[in-house]
Amino acid sequence: AAGTDTQSYVCMEVGMGLAKGIQLARSKKFAAAIEAINKCKKDMALIGGSHAQRNLFELVLADSGKKLGY
């Protein structure tokens, strides 16, 4: 992630941002979790994986929103 190429961007910005969102949701910081995941959402497909695997992040967003009363 220390480089300047596309893979470095994907690891540092997208991968770490999504991981941070999951960690924030687990820490019951739901608004921050939503913000972190939404920030990465447009580039989420760059991390690869199946649609079902990436759907995990959508589920965390929905659950965090529900916990905040959205």
Contact map, one row per residue, 1 for C-alpha under 8 A:
1110001111110000000000000000000000000000000000000000000000000000000000
1111000100010000000000000000000000000000000000000000000000000000000000
1111100110000000000000000000000000000000000000000000000000000000000000
0111110110000000000000000000000000000000000000000000000000000000000000
0011111110000000000000000000000000000000000000000000000000000000000000
0001111111000000000000000000000000000000000000000000000000000000000000
1000111111100000000000000000000000000000000000000000000000000000000000
1111111111110000000000000000000000000000000000000000000000000000000000
1011111111111100000000000000000000000000000000000000000000000000000000
1000011111111110000000000000000000000000000001100000000000000000000000
1000001111111111000000000000000000000000000000100000000000000000000000
1100000111111111100000000000000000000000000000000000000000000000000000
0000000011111111100000000000000000000001000000000000000000000000000000
0000000011111111110000000000000000000001001100100000000000000000000000
0000000001111111111000000000000000000000000000100000000000000000000000
0000000000111111111100000000000000000000000000000000000000000000000000
0000000000011111111110000000000000011011000000000000000000000000000000
0000000000000111111111000000000000011001000000000000000010000000000000
0000000000000011111111100000000000000000000000000000000000000000000000
0000000000000001111111110000000010011000000000000000000000000000000000
0000000000000000111111111000000111111000000000000000000000000000000000
0000000000000000011111111100000010000000000000000000000010010000000000
0000000000000000001111111110000010000000000000000000000000000000000000
0000000000000000000111111111110110000000000000000000000000000000000000
0000000000000000000011111111110110000000000000000000000000010001000000
0000000000000000000001111111100000000000000000000000000000000000000000
0000000000000000000000111111100000000000000000000000000000000000000000
0000000000000000000000011111110000000000000000000000000000000000000000
0000000000000000000000011111111110000000000000000000000000000000000000
0000000000000000000000011001111111000000000000000000000000000001101100
0000000000000000000000000000111111100000000000000000000000000001100100
0000000000000000000010011000111111110000000000000000000000000000000000
0000000000000000000111111000111111111000000000000000000000001001000000
0000000000000000000010000000011111111100000000000000000000001001100000
0000000000000000000010000000001111111110000000000000000000000000000000
0000000000000000110110000000000111111111000000000000000000000000000000
0000000000000000110110000000000011111111100000000000000010001000000000
0000000000000000000000000000000001111111110000000000000000000000000000
0000000000000000100000000000000000111111110000000000000000000000000000
0000000000001100110000000000000000011111111100000000000000000000000000
0000000000000000000000000000000000001111111100000000000000000000000000
0000000000000000000000000000000000000111111110000000000000000000000000
0000000000000100000000000000000000000001111111100000000000000000000000
0000000000000100000000000000000000000001111111110000010000000000000000
0000000000000000000000000000000000000000011111111000010000000000000000
0000000001000000000000000000000000000000001111110000000000000000000000
0000000001100110000000000000000000000000001111111000000000000000000000
0000000000000000000000000000000000000000000111111100000000000000000000
0000000000000000000000000000000000000000000010111110110000000000000000
0000000000000000000000000000000000000000000000011111110000000000000000
0000000000000000000000000000000000000000000000001111111000000000000000
0000000000000000000000000000000000000000000000000111111100000000000000
0000000000000000000000000000000000000000000000001111111100000000000000
0000000000000000000000000000000000000000000110001111111111000000000000
0000000000000000000000000000000000000000000000000011111111100000000000
0000000000000000000000000000000000000000000000000001111111110000000000
0000000000000000010001000000000000001000000000000000011111111000000000
0000000000000000000000000000000000000000000000000000011111111100000000
0000000000000000000000000000000000000000000000000000001111111110000000
0000000000000000000001001000000000000000000000000000000111111111000000
0000000000000000000000000000000011001000000000000000000011111111100000
0000000000000000000000000000000000000000000000000000000001111111110000
0000000000000000000000000000000000000000000000000000000000111111111000
0000000000000000000000001000011011000000000000000000000000011111111100
0000000000000000000000000000011001000000000000000000000000001111111111
0000000000000000000000000000000000000000000000000000000000000111111111
0000000000000000000000000000010000000000000000000000000000000011111111
0000000000000000000000000000011000000000000000000000000000000001111111
0000000000000000000000000000000000000000000000000000000000000000111111
0000000000000000000000000000000000000000000000000000000000000000111111
